[in-house]
Amino acid sequence: MFFVRRAVIDIGRKSVRFQFRSYCNAAKQFKKQNAASVANGNDNRNNNENNTENEEESSEHETNNDRQSDTDLMIRGQFDQLTSKNRESFRSMVHMFIQRDKHRRHHVEFIYAALKHMEEFGVERDLEIYKEILNVMPKGKMIPRNMFQAEFMHYPKQQDCAVFLLDQMEYNAVMPDAEMRDIIQNIFGERSHPMYKLWRQQYWMPKFKYLSPWLLPDPVPNDALELAKLAVRQMCTIDVESAVEVFDTEKVEDSLDKTWIVSGQSPEQKKLLNNHAIESPLKVEGPFDIRLRNRSIKYFTLIGEAEPDENFAPKEDSDDVQGMQLPDFLKFLSPEVKEVAVIKPKRSIHQQDDGTIYAICATGTSTKDSLLSWIRLLEANGNPKLVHIPVLFKFKAPVDDRSLIVVNNQNDNEKK
C-alpha cells in the first residue's frame, strides 16, 4: 500500500508540476502578446497622429496655396477689370494699393502684375511709372545690417522682383536716373543686387544709346510711309550721293495697286545699270526685313549677276607694308624690278560678291503689281536701258499674287 500511495503522490506531483509549467509558459506567451499588442497600438496611434498631422499640414499648405492663388488672381483681376486703360488709370491703381494697406502686404505680387499689364496701358516706356511701382515696396525694412545678410541676399524674393523691374526697363530702353538710385538705396541699401544692376545700367546704357550712327526719332512713327523713308534713307547712307524718292503708282498705266513706293538709287548705280549687258537678266529679290527699334519694314532689291574678281583690281590691305616705298638712301637694299602695270578698275561699293545692287525700294502693299510699277517708274527716271533688260521676280517669302491672278483671268476671257 505504501508503494501504491507513493506512486500516486509522485504522479500527482508530476501532473501538478506539468500544469504549473504549462501555466507559466501560457503566462509568458500572454505577456508577450500583450506587449506586442500594446506596441502595435502605440505604433498605430503614432501613425494615426502623424497622418493627422500630415493631413493638417497639407490642408494648411493647400489653404495657403489657395489663398496665394486667390490673392494673385485678385491682384491681376484689378488691372483686367478696368475699362479705360491709360496712364492715369494705371497710376490710380498703384495709389489705391499703397493707401489700402500700410503694411504693403502682397506687394511683390502686385508689382509683377503691374509690370505684366504695362504694355496694355501704354506706359512701358515711362520712367515715372517705374518709380511709382518701385515705391510700393516698404522702405528701410529690407536693408542688410551686416556683411552676412548682404552676402546671402537679404530678402531674396523682393530683390529678384526689383531686378526683374530693372530688366524690363532695360528691355524697353528706359534709363534709370538719380531718383531711381535713391529709391533703391532707401529700400535695399547699397550692398544689394538691385543696386549693382542699376550701377551697370547707368554705365552701359548711355554708351549703347548713341552707338548707332543712324539716329531715329523717339518714339518711332507709326505711319508706314514715314518708316519706309527712314529705312531706305538709312540703307542708302553707304553712298552719300544716293537719292530717296517717293513715287505714286497712280501715275503708272494699268497699275492695279494704288499705293506709294519709296525708292533709293545713286548716280553710280544708274551708271552701272546703263552699262549692264542686255543678255543678262536682273532679279527683284525680297522681301527682306529691316528693324527700326520696335518696328519692321519689308524692302526689295534690284540686283544683277556678280562679276568675276579678275575684272577688278585686287583689294588693297592698308596694313600690308610689303609694297611700301623706301627712302632714297635705302633704295639699294631692294633691287628695282620693272613690271608692266595693268590698270584695272576698282570694285564699286554696290558691286558685292553675291551681285550688283542697282536699286532698293519699299512699297505700301509689297505685291508683285507694285514692284512691277516700281520697275516702270525706274525706266522713266534715268534708267532707259531697263526697258530692254529682262527682269525676273525671286521672292524669299509669300507675296500677294493679285496681279498674276488678274492677268490669268483676262487671258481666260480672251480664250473664251
BAFI-239338 format. One line per field, with one value per residue (C-alpha): x, y, z; residue in one letter; residue number from 1. Coordinates in Angstrom, 1 decimal. Layout:
N
px = c(X;...)
py = c(Y;...)
pz = c(Z;...)
r = c(a;...)
k = c(NUM;...)
***
This chain:
416
px = c(0.0;2.9;4.3;1.0;0.4;3.9;3.4;0.1;1.7;4.6;2.1;0.2;3.3;4.3;0.9;0.9;4.4;3.4;0.4;2.4;4.9;2.3;0.6;3.9;4.5;1.0;1.5;4.7;3.1;0.2;2.6;4.4;1.2;0.0;3.4;3.2;-0.4;0.5;3.4;1.3;-1.3;1.2;2.6;-0.9;-1.6;1.6;0.9;-2.6;-1.2;1.4;-1.2;-3.5;-0.5;0.4;-3.2;-3.3;-0.1;-1.2;-4.5;-2.8;-0.4;-3.3;-5.1;-2.1;-1.7;-5.3;-5.0;-1.9;-3.6;-6.7;-4.5;-2.7;-6.0;-7.5;-4.5;-4.3;-8.1;-7.8;-6.0;-8.2;-11.5;-10.6;-12.5;-10.3;-6.7;-4.4;-1.7;-3.9;-5.9;-2.7;-1.4;-4.7;-4.3;-0.8;-2.0;-5.0;-2.7;-0.4;-3.3;-5.2;-2.7;0.0;1.9;2.0;1.0;1.4;3.4;5.6;2.6;1.2;4.5;4.6;1.0;1.7;4.7;2.8;0.0;2.1;2.1;-1.7;-1.8;0.9;3.3;6.1;8.5;7.5;10.3;7.9;5.6;8.5;9.4;5.9;5.8;9.1;7.8;5.3;8.0;8.5;11.5;14.2;13.0;15.0;18.3;21.1;22.5;25.7;28.0;26.3;22.9;24.4;26.3;23.5;20.9;18.7;15.0;15.7;12.1;11.9;15.4;14.5;11.4;13.3;15.9;13.0;11.7;15.1;15.4;12.1;13.3;16.4;14.4;12.3;15.4;14.4;17.5;17.3;18.2;19.5;16.0;15.6;19.0;17.8;14.6;16.6;19.0;16.2;14.6;17.6;20.7;23.9;25.0;22.2;21.7;19.2;21.8;24.5;22.2;21.3;25.0;25.7;22.7;23.8;27.3;26.4;23.0;24.2;27.1;24.7;22.1;24.3;26.3;24.3;25.2;21.5;19.6;15.9;13.1;11.8;9.1;9.3;6.4;3.6;3.0;4.2;5.3;7.5;9.0;9.8;11.5;13.7;14.6;15.5;17.4;19.3;20.3;21.3;23.9;26.5;26.7;26.4;25.1;22.1;18.7;15.5;12.3;8.7;6.5;2.8;1.6;-1.4;0.9;1.7;-0.7;-2.5;-1.4;-3.8;-2.4;-2.8;-0.1;3.2;6.8;9.9;12.9;16.6;19.2;22.5;24.0;26.7;24.0;22.3;25.7;26.2;22.7;23.2;26.4;24.7;24.5;21.1;21.5;22.0;18.6;18.0;16.2;13.9;14.6;12.9;11.1;13.8;13.2;14.8;14.2;13.6;13.5;10.2;9.0;9.9;9.7;9.9;12.1;13.2;16.3;17.0;20.2;22.2;24.7;28.1;31.1;34.3;37.1;39.5;37.8;38.7;41.9;42.9;41.8;44.4;45.3;46.2;48.2;50.4;53.9;55.4;54.7;55.8;58.4;61.8;63.5;66.2;69.2;67.8;66.8;70.0;68.5;65.8;66.6;64.4;62.1;60.4;56.9;54.2;51.4;47.9;45.3;42.0;39.0;38.3;35.2;32.4;30.6;27.5;29.3;29.2;30.3;26.8;25.7;25.5;22.7;21.1;18.3;16.2;12.6;9.8;6.1;2.9;1.4;4.6;2.7;4.0;2.0;3.5;7.0;6.2;5.1;8.5;10.4;8.3;9.0;12.7;12.6;11.1;13.6;17.1;17.3;16.2;18.2;16.0;13.3;15.4;16.6;14.5;13.5;12.8;11.0;12.6;10.8;12.0;8.6;5.0;3.9;0.4;-0.3;-3.1;-1.6;-1.0;-4.5;-6.0;-3.8;-4.7;-8.4;-8.0;-6.3;-9.1;-11.7;-9.8;-9.6;-13.4)
py = c(0.0;2.3;1.9;2.4;5.6;6.8;6.2;8.1;11.0;11.1;11.0;13.9;15.9;15.4;16.4;19.5;20.4;19.9;22.1;24.7;24.8;25.0;27.8;29.7;29.2;30.4;33.4;34.2;34.0;36.1;38.8;38.7;39.1;41.9;43.7;43.2;44.4;47.5;48.2;47.8;50.0;52.7;52.5;52.7;55.6;57.3;56.6;58.0;61.1;61.5;61.1;63.6;66.0;65.5;66.0;69.1;70.4;69.5;71.1;74.2;74.2;73.8;76.6;78.8;78.0;78.7;82.0;82.8;81.9;83.8;86.8;86.7;86.4;89.2;91.5;90.6;91.0;94.6;95.5;93.4;94.9;98.4;99.7;102.7;101.7;104.7;106.3;108.0;104.8;102.9;105.4;105.4;101.6;102.0;104.7;102.6;99.7;101.9;103.5;100.3;98.7;100.4;97.1;96.7;93.0;91.1;94.0;91.6;90.0;93.5;94.6;91.6;92.1;95.8;95.0;92.5;94.9;98.0;97.5;97.3;100.7;102.2;103.0;100.5;103.4;105.8;106.3;108.0;104.9;102.6;104.9;104.7;100.9;100.6;102.9;100.3;98.3;99.3;101.4;100.6;97.1;95.2;96.9;94.5;95.2;93.2;91.5;88.1;89.5;91.4;88.4;85.9;88.2;89.6;89.3;87.4;87.5;91.2;91.7;89.4;91.4;94.7;93.2;92.0;95.6;96.9;94.2;95.3;98.9;97.9;95.9;99.0;101.3;103.2;104.6;105.0;108.3;109.6;109.5;105.8;105.2;106.9;104.8;101.6;102.7;103.5;100.1;97.7;99.7;100.0;96.4;94.7;93.1;95.7;98.5;96.5;96.1;99.8;100.8;98.6;100.2;103.7;102.9;100.9;102.2;105.8;104.2;102.0;104.7;106.8;103.9;103.7;106.3;106.3;108.3;107.6;109.7;108.6;107.3;105.8;107.0;104.6;105.7;103.1;105.7;107.6;104.3;103.4;106.7;106.2;102.7;103.4;106.5;104.5;101.8;104.4;106.1;103.8;106.1;109.8;110.7;108.4;110.0;108.8;109.4;108.8;107.6;107.1;104.2;106.1;107.7;104.2;103.0;99.7;99.6;97.6;98.7;102.4;102.8;104.6;103.4;104.7;104.1;104.7;104.9;106.7;108.2;105.5;102.8;104.4;104.4;100.7;99.9;101.6;99.7;96.4;93.7;93.3;89.5;89.2;89.3;91.3;90.0;91.6;89.8;90.0;90.7;91.5;92.9;95.9;96.8;100.3;99.9;98.0;98.4;96.5;97.3;95.0;96.1;94.7;95.0;95.1;93.0;91.6;88.8;89.1;90.0;87.9;89.2;89.1;92.2;94.3;95.4;93.4;94.8;96.8;96.0;99.1;97.1;95.5;97.1;94.9;97.5;100.5;102.6;103.0;106.4;107.3;106.4;102.9;102.0;100.0;97.4;96.5;95.9;97.5;95.2;96.6;95.3;96.3;97.7;96.6;99.1;97.6;99.4;99.1;97.3;99.7;99.6;98.5;95.5;92.9;89.3;88.0;90.5;94.2;96.1;98.7;100.0;99.3;100.1;99.6;99.6;100.1;96.7;94.6;93.0;91.9;94.6;97.3;96.0;96.0;99.6;100.3;98.9;101.1;104.1;103.4;103.2;106.7;108.2;108.0;104.3;104.0;100.8;99.0;98.7;96.2;94.1;91.1;91.3;88.2;88.1;86.0;86.1;84.6;84.8;84.5;87.7;88.7;87.2;89.7;90.9;87.3;86.3;89.2;88.6;84.9;85.7;88.2;85.5;83.0;85.5;86.2;82.5;82.1)
pz = c(0.0;0.8;-2.7;-4.3;-2.3;-3.1;-6.8;-6.7;-4.9;-7.4;-10.3;-8.7;-8.2;-11.8;-13.1;-10.9;-11.9;-15.6;-15.2;-13.4;-16.2;-18.8;-16.8;-16.6;-20.3;-21.1;-18.8;-20.6;-24.0;-22.8;-21.6;-24.9;-26.8;-24.6;-25.1;-28.8;-29.0;-26.8;-29.1;-32.2;-30.7;-29.9;-33.4;-34.9;-32.6;-33.6;-37.3;-36.9;-35.2;-37.9;-40.6;-38.9;-38.6;-42.2;-43.3;-41.2;-42.7;-46.2;-45.7;-44.3;-47.2;-49.7;-47.9;-48.1;-51.8;-52.4;-50.5;-52.5;-55.8;-54.8;-53.9;-57.3;-59.2;-57.2;-57.9;-61.6;-61.9;-60.7;-63.9;-66.2;-64.9;-65.8;-68.9;-69.7;-69.9;-69.9;-67.9;-65.3;-64.6;-64.1;-61.6;-59.7;-59.3;-57.8;-55.5;-54.4;-53.5;-51.4;-49.5;-48.9;-46.5;-44.6;-44.3;-48.1;-48.0;-51.3;-52.8;-54.8;-56.5;-57.2;-58.8;-61.0;-62.1;-62.8;-64.9;-66.9;-67.8;-68.5;-72.3;-72.3;-70.6;-72.9;-70.1;-70.7;-71.6;-68.9;-66.2;-63.7;-63.7;-62.9;-60.0;-58.6;-58.9;-57.1;-54.3;-53.5;-51.6;-47.9;-47.0;-44.6;-43.6;-46.2;-45.8;-44.8;-41.3;-41.6;-44.1;-43.9;-44.8;-47.7;-49.0;-48.7;-50.4;-47.7;-48.7;-52.0;-53.2;-53.1;-54.6;-57.5;-58.1;-58.2;-60.6;-62.8;-62.9;-63.9;-66.6;-68.1;-68.1;-69.9;-72.5;-73.2;-73.4;-70.3;-68.5;-64.7;-63.2;-59.8;-58.2;-59.1;-57.4;-54.3;-54.2;-54.5;-51.8;-49.4;-50.0;-50.2;-49.4;-51.4;-50.9;-52.8;-56.2;-57.5;-56.7;-58.6;-61.5;-61.5;-61.5;-64.5;-66.3;-65.6;-67.0;-70.2;-71.4;-72.2;-74.3;-76.2;-76.8;-79.1;-80.5;-83.8;-86.4;-87.6;-85.0;-85.0;-83.6;-80.2;-80.4;-83.9;-86.1;-86.7;-90.3;-92.7;-95.3;-92.8;-91.6;-95.2;-95.7;-92.6;-93.6;-97.2;-96.2;-93.6;-96.2;-98.8;-96.5;-97.8;-100.8;-100.0;-103.4;-103.1;-103.6;-101.9;-104.0;-103.3;-106.2;-106.6;-108.6;-109.9;-112.5;-113.9;-116.6;-116.0;-112.3;-110.0;-106.6;-105.9;-103.3;-102.6;-103.4;-101.7;-104.0;-103.3;-106.1;-106.6;-109.8;-109.7;-109.6;-112.6;-114.5;-113.6;-114.8;-118.1;-118.7;-117.9;-120.6;-122.2;-122.3;-118.5;-116.7;-113.5;-110.4;-107.9;-104.6;-101.3;-99.1;-96.5;-93.0;-91.5;-87.9;-86.6;-82.9;-82.3;-85.9;-89.0;-92.7;-95.7;-98.7;-102.1;-104.2;-107.9;-108.3;-111.1;-111.5;-109.8;-111.9;-111.6;-109.5;-112.5;-113.9;-110.9;-109.2;-106.1;-102.8;-101.0;-97.5;-95.5;-93.0;-95.7;-95.7;-98.5;-101.1;-99.1;-100.9;-99.3;-98.9;-101.4;-99.2;-98.7;-102.2;-102.6;-100.3;-102.7;-106.3;-108.9;-110.7;-113.7;-114.1;-116.6;-114.6;-115.7;-114.7;-113.6;-112.2;-108.5;-107.4;-106.5;-103.1;-105.0;-106.7;-103.9;-104.1;-104.5;-107.1;-108.2;-106.4;-108.7;-106.6;-103.4;-102.6;-100.1;-101.2;-99.3;-100.3;-101.1;-104.0;-107.4;-109.1;-107.0;-107.8;-111.5;-111.2;-109.5;-112.5;-114.8;-112.7;-112.7;-116.5;-116.7;-114.1;-115.6;-116.5;-120.1;-120.8;-118.3;-121.0;-122.9;-120.0;-118.8;-115.1;-113.0;-109.6;-107.0;-103.6;-100.3;-98.7;-100.0;-101.8;-102.9;-106.4;-107.2;-110.5;-111.8;-111.0;-112.8;-115.8;-115.9;-115.7;-118.6;-120.7;-119.9;-121.0;-124.2;-125.0;-124.5)
r = c(m;f;f;v;r;r;a;v;i;d;i;g;r;k;s;v;r;f;q;f;r;s;y;c;n;a;a;k;q;f;k;k;q;n;a;a;s;v;a;n;g;n;d;n;r;n;n;n;e;n;n;t;e;n;e;e;e;s;s;e;h;e;t;n;n;d;r;q;s;d;t;d;l;m;i;r;g;q;f;d;q;l;t;s;k;n;r;e;s;f;r;s;m;v;h;m;f;i;q;r;d;k;h;r;r;h;h;v;e;f;i;y;a;a;l;k;h;m;e;e;f;g;v;e;r;d;l;e;i;y;k;e;i;l;n;v;m;p;k;g;k;m;i;p;r;n;m;f;q;a;e;f;m;h;y;p;k;q;q;d;c;a;v;f;l;l;d;q;m;e;y;n;a;v;m;p;d;a;e;m;r;d;i;i;q;n;i;f;g;e;r;s;h;p;m;y;k;l;w;r;q;q;y;w;m;p;k;f;k;y;l;s;p;w;l;l;p;d;p;v;p;n;d;a;l;e;l;a;k;l;a;v;r;q;m;c;t;i;d;v;e;s;a;v;e;v;f;d;t;e;k;v;e;d;s;l;d;k;t;w;i;v;s;g;q;s;p;e;q;k;k;l;l;n;n;h;a;i;e;s;p;l;k;v;e;g;p;f;d;i;r;l;r;n;r;s;i;k;y;f;t;l;i;g;e;a;e;p;d;e;n;f;a;p;k;e;d;s;d;d;v;q;g;m;q;l;p;d;f;l;k;f;l;s;p;e;v;k;e;v;a;v;i;k;p;k;r;s;i;h;q;q;d;d;g;t;i;y;a;i;c;a;t;g;t;s;t;k;d;s;l;l;s;w;i;r;l;l;e;a;n;g;n;p;k;l;v;h;i;p;v;l;f;k;f;k;a;p;v;d;d;r;s;l;i;v;v;n;n;q;n;d;n;e;k;k)
k = c(1;2;3;4;5;6;7;8;9;10;11;12;13;14;15;16;17;18;19;20;21;22;23;24;25;26;27;28;29;30;31;32;33;34;35;36;37;38;39;40;41;42;43;44;45;46;47;48;49;50;51;52;53;54;55;56;57;58;59;60;61;62;63;64;65;66;67;68;69;70;71;72;73;74;75;76;77;78;79;80;81;82;83;84;85;86;87;88;89;90;91;92;93;94;95;96;97;98;99;100;101;102;103;104;105;106;107;108;109;110;111;112;113;114;115;116;117;118;119;120;121;122;123;124;125;126;127;128;129;130;131;132;133;134;135;136;137;138;139;140;141;142;143;144;145;146;147;148;149;150;151;152;153;154;155;156;157;158;159;160;161;162;163;164;165;166;167;168;169;170;171;172;173;174;175;176;177;178;179;180;181;182;183;184;185;186;187;188;189;190;191;192;193;194;195;196;197;198;199;200;201;202;203;204;205;206;207;208;209;210;211;212;213;214;215;216;217;218;219;220;221;222;223;224;225;226;227;228;229;230;231;232;233;234;235;236;237;238;239;240;241;242;243;244;245;246;247;248;249;250;251;252;253;254;255;256;257;258;259;260;261;262;263;264;265;266;267;268;269;270;271;272;273;274;275;276;277;278;279;280;281;282;283;284;285;286;287;288;289;290;291;292;293;294;295;296;297;298;299;300;301;302;303;304;305;306;307;308;309;310;311;312;313;314;315;316;317;318;319;320;321;322;323;324;325;326;327;328;329;330;331;332;333;334;335;336;337;338;339;340;341;342;343;344;345;346;347;348;349;350;351;352;353;354;355;356;357;358;359;360;361;362;363;364;365;366;367;368;369;370;371;372;373;374;375;376;377;378;379;380;381;382;383;384;385;386;387;388;389;390;391;392;393;394;395;396;397;398;399;400;401;402;403;404;405;406;407;408;409;410;411;412;413;414;415;416)
***
